[in-house]
Amino acid sequence: MRAVRAVVALVFTAVAVTILLGGTSTAQPAAQSAAVERLPTPTVYLRDCGVCHGAEGRGTDSGPSIAGVGRALVDYEISTGRMPIPQPDSKIVRRPARYSATETRALVDYVAAFGTGGSGGPDIPRLDVGGADLAAGGEQYRLQCAACHAWAGDGGALAHREAPGLHRASATQIAEAIRTGPGTMPAFGAAALDDEQLAGVVRYVRYLNRPRDRGGFGLWHLGPVPEGAVAWLVGLALLILATRWIGEKS
């Protein structure tokens, strides 16, 4: 009987030790993660950004200068996950954002002050998108943007580059991209698009996520030429069927 009790006690002791060790190993990464989140902004910048852009944002052989680029471009690159890139030679594409909103704001403020005293490129746009002119925004979009991003905002391939789709972008990110021209995109300053026109374009781009198909079926929003081709093929098929039916009757 004593032997049985000893075995049972030993088993319970082993289970308890296992649970304690498991809890410790689980708590340790959580504590480390919290410690990483509490790192000061300069440390975060040096760890994730300075290796390419330099300690003061002046650029290195691995990355361009970001001193004086303005808050808008920094916020756009970080909030869309384009920066920081995993490796120096990684393709700059949209990824899940690496930082929280609070960390992003801190990094934007930190980088925006490099060598400029807090001034420099465009600030983050503040627009009244809800009251913007949707029709005028659509006209400007088709005139200035559709050639690269496609008429439905799906993006497309260009010579030696690719224009990204716009459906995942927030209103602020759209406005930031227009004002700063990230990558090979041209920047549209106030002389090209004033704030009212900019708000209209932003509202239209957001509208493209769920456009109203007043003419009937959307047909996956492939564009007027493919949709017209589908309509033509359907009409041709109906004409052939009608011709065969008339021929059989006669």
TORVEX-688674 format. One line per field, with one value per residue (C-alpha): residue number from 1; x, y, z. Coordinates in Angstrom, 1 decimal. Layout:
BEGIN
nr: c(NUM,...) .
east: c(X,...) .
north: c(Y,...) .
up: c(Z,...) .
This chain:
BEGIN
nr: c(1,2,3,4,5,6,7,8,9,10,11,12,13,14,15,16,17,18,19,20,21,22,23,24,25,26,27,28,29,30,31,32,33,34,35,36,37,38,39,40,41,42,43,44,45,46,47,48,49,50,51,52,53,54,55,56,57,58,59,60,61,62,63,64,65,66,67,68,69,70,71,72,73,74,75,76,77,78,79,80,81,82,83,84,85,86,87,88,89,90,91,92,93,94,95,96,97,98,99,100,101,102,103,104,105,106,107,108,109,110,111,112,113,114,115,116,117,118,119,120,121,122,123,124,125,126,127,128,129,130,131,132,133,134,135,136,137,138,139,140,141,142,143,144,145,146,147,148,149,150,151,152,153,154,155,156,157,158,159,160,161,162,163,164,165,166,167,168,169,170,171,172,173,174,175,176,177,178,179,180,181,182,183,184,185,186,187,188,189,190,191,192,193,194,195,196,197,198,199,200,201,202,203,204,205,206,207,208,209,210,211,212,213,214,215,216,217,218,219,220,221,222,223,224,225,226,227,228,229,230,231,232,233,234,235,236,237,238,239,240,241,242,243,244,245,246,247,248,249,250) .
east: c(0.0,2.8,4.5,1.3,1.0,4.6,4.1,0.9,2.8,5.7,3.3,1.5,4.9,6.0,2.8,3.0,6.7,5.7,2.9,5.1,7.9,5.3,3.8,7.3,8.2,4.9,5.2,8.8,8.2,5.2,7.4,10.0,7.4,6.1,9.7,10.3,7.1,8.4,11.7,12.2,11.6,15.3,16.1,13.3,14.5,18.1,17.1,14.7,15.5,18.9,20.7,19.7,18.9,21.6,21.4,20.3,18.4,21.1,21.1,23.7,24.7,21.7,19.1,18.3,18.2,14.9,15.9,13.3,10.9,8.0,5.5,3.2,5.7,7.0,3.5,2.5,5.5,5.2,1.4,1.2,4.0,6.3,8.8,10.8,11.6,12.6,16.0,17.8,17.1,13.4,10.8,8.9,5.3,2.4,2.7,0.9,2.0,4.7,4.0,0.9,-0.7,1.1,4.5,3.9,3.1,6.2,8.4,6.8,7.6,11.1,12.0,10.3,12.6,15.8,17.9,14.8,13.8,10.4,9.7,10.3,8.1,4.3,2.4,-0.2,-3.3,-6.4,-9.4,-13.2,-13.7,-17.4,-18.4,-16.2,-17.5,-17.6,-18.2,-15.4,-13.1,-13.9,-13.1,-9.7,-9.0,-9.7,-7.6,-4.6,-4.6,-6.5,-3.7,-1.5,-3.9,-6.7,-10.1,-11.4,-8.4,-7.1,-3.6,-1.6,1.7,3.8,7.2,9.8,7.3,3.9,1.2,-0.4,-4.1,-5.9,-8.7,-6.8,-5.6,-7.2,-8.4,-5.3,-2.9,-4.5,-4.0,-0.5,0.5,-1.0,0.9,4.2,4.5,6.1,8.4,8.1,4.6,4.6,3.7,0.7,1.1,-1.5,-0.9,-2.0,-4.7,-6.0,-7.3,-10.9,-9.9,-7.7,-10.6,-12.8,-10.2,-9.8,-13.6,-13.8,-11.0,-12.8,-16.0,-14.3,-14.4,-18.2,-19.3,-22.9,-23.5,-26.3,-26.1,-26.7,-24.1,-20.7,-19.0,-16.1,-15.4,-13.0,-13.5,-15.6,-13.7,-14.0,-17.5,-18.5,-16.9,-19.0,-22.1,-21.1,-20.5,-23.8,-25.6,-23.9,-24.8,-28.5,-28.4,-27.0,-29.6,-32.3,-31.0,-30.9,-34.4,-35.8,-34.0,-35.5,-39.0,-38.7) .
north: c(0.0,2.4,1.6,2.5,5.8,6.6,6.0,8.2,11.0,10.8,11.1,14.1,15.7,15.2,16.7,19.7,20.3,20.1,22.6,25.0,24.8,25.1,28.2,29.7,29.1,30.6,33.7,34.4,35.1,37.2,39.2,39.5,40.7,43.3,44.5,44.8,46.9,49.2,50.0,53.7,55.0,55.8,52.2,50.9,53.1,52.0,48.4,48.4,51.4,52.9,49.9,51.0,54.7,55.6,56.7,60.2,59.2,60.5,57.2,54.5,52.2,50.0,52.7,56.3,59.4,60.0,63.3,65.9,63.6,64.7,63.0,61.8,59.6,58.1,57.3,55.8,53.5,52.3,52.0,50.0,47.6,48.6,49.5,48.1,45.5,42.0,42.1,45.0,43.4,42.6,43.8,46.9,45.7,46.1,43.8,43.7,46.7,45.8,48.5,49.6,52.9,54.4,53.1,54.3,57.9,57.9,56.7,59.3,62.1,60.8,60.5,63.7,65.7,64.5,67.5,69.7,70.9,69.2,70.7,69.3,67.3,67.0,66.6,63.8,65.2,66.0,65.9,66.0,63.0,62.5,65.8,65.5,65.6,62.0,62.7,65.3,62.8,60.1,62.5,63.3,59.6,58.6,61.5,61.1,57.6,55.0,54.7,52.9,51.7,50.6,52.1,49.9,50.4,46.8,47.9,46.5,45.7,48.5,48.6,47.5,48.2,47.4,49.8,48.3,47.7,50.4,48.4,47.8,51.4,53.7,57.2,58.6,56.3,57.2,60.9,60.4,58.5,61.2,64.0,62.2,59.9,56.8,54.7,55.7,57.3,61.0,63.3,65.6,68.8,71.4,73.0,69.8,68.8,71.2,69.8,69.8,67.8,65.5,64.7,63.9,61.5,59.8,59.4,57.9,55.5,54.3,54.1,51.7,49.0,48.8,50.6,50.9,48.9,50.9,49.4,45.8,43.2,44.3,41.4,41.5,45.1,44.1,47.4,48.7,46.8,43.3,43.9,45.2,42.0,39.8,41.7,41.3,37.6,37.1,39.0,37.0,33.7,34.7,35.7,32.3,30.5,32.6,31.9,28.2,28.2,30.1,27.8,24.7,26.2,26.9) .
up: c(0.0,0.9,-2.4,-4.3,-2.4,-3.2,-6.9,-6.9,-5.0,-7.5,-10.4,-9.0,-8.2,-11.8,-13.2,-10.9,-11.9,-15.6,-15.2,-13.4,-16.0,-18.8,-17.2,-16.7,-20.4,-21.5,-19.3,-20.3,-24.1,-23.1,-20.8,-23.4,-26.0,-23.5,-23.0,-26.7,-27.0,-24.2,-26.1,-26.6,-30.1,-30.8,-30.0,-32.2,-35.1,-34.8,-34.6,-37.5,-39.7,-38.9,-40.3,-43.8,-43.5,-41.0,-37.4,-38.4,-41.5,-43.9,-45.8,-46.4,-49.2,-48.3,-48.2,-49.2,-47.0,-45.3,-43.7,-44.5,-46.4,-44.2,-41.9,-44.7,-46.5,-43.3,-42.0,-45.4,-45.6,-42.0,-41.8,-45.1,-43.9,-46.7,-44.1,-42.5,-45.2,-44.0,-45.9,-47.7,-51.0,-50.3,-52.7,-51.3,-51.2,-48.9,-45.8,-42.4,-40.4,-37.9,-35.3,-33.3,-34.0,-31.0,-32.1,-35.6,-34.5,-32.3,-35.2,-37.6,-35.2,-34.6,-38.3,-39.4,-37.2,-38.8,-39.9,-40.4,-37.0,-37.4,-40.9,-44.4,-46.7,-46.7,-43.4,-43.0,-44.8,-42.8,-45.2,-45.1,-47.3,-46.4,-47.9,-51.0,-54.6,-55.7,-59.4,-59.6,-57.7,-60.3,-63.1,-61.6,-60.9,-64.4,-65.7,-63.3,-61.8,-63.9,-66.4,-63.8,-61.1,-63.6,-63.8,-61.0,-58.7,-59.1,-60.1,-63.0,-64.5,-66.1,-67.7,-65.1,-62.2,-60.9,-59.8,-56.6,-56.1,-54.0,-52.2,-49.0,-48.6,-46.0,-46.8,-45.1,-46.9,-50.3,-49.6,-48.4,-51.5,-53.8,-52.0,-51.6,-54.6,-53.1,-55.2,-58.9,-58.5,-59.2,-56.3,-56.8,-54.8,-54.1,-57.5,-59.2,-56.8,-54.1,-50.9,-52.2,-55.3,-53.2,-50.9,-54.0,-55.4,-52.0,-51.7,-55.2,-54.6,-51.4,-53.4,-55.8,-53.1,-53.5,-56.6,-57.7,-60.9,-62.3,-65.7,-64.5,-63.6,-62.6,-64.4,-61.9,-62.9,-65.6,-67.5,-70.3,-73.1,-71.6,-70.4,-73.9,-75.4,-73.1,-74.2,-77.8,-77.4,-75.6,-78.4,-81.1,-79.4,-79.2,-82.8,-83.8,-81.8,-83.3,-86.8,-86.3,-84.8,-87.8,-90.2,-88.5,-88.7,-92.4) .
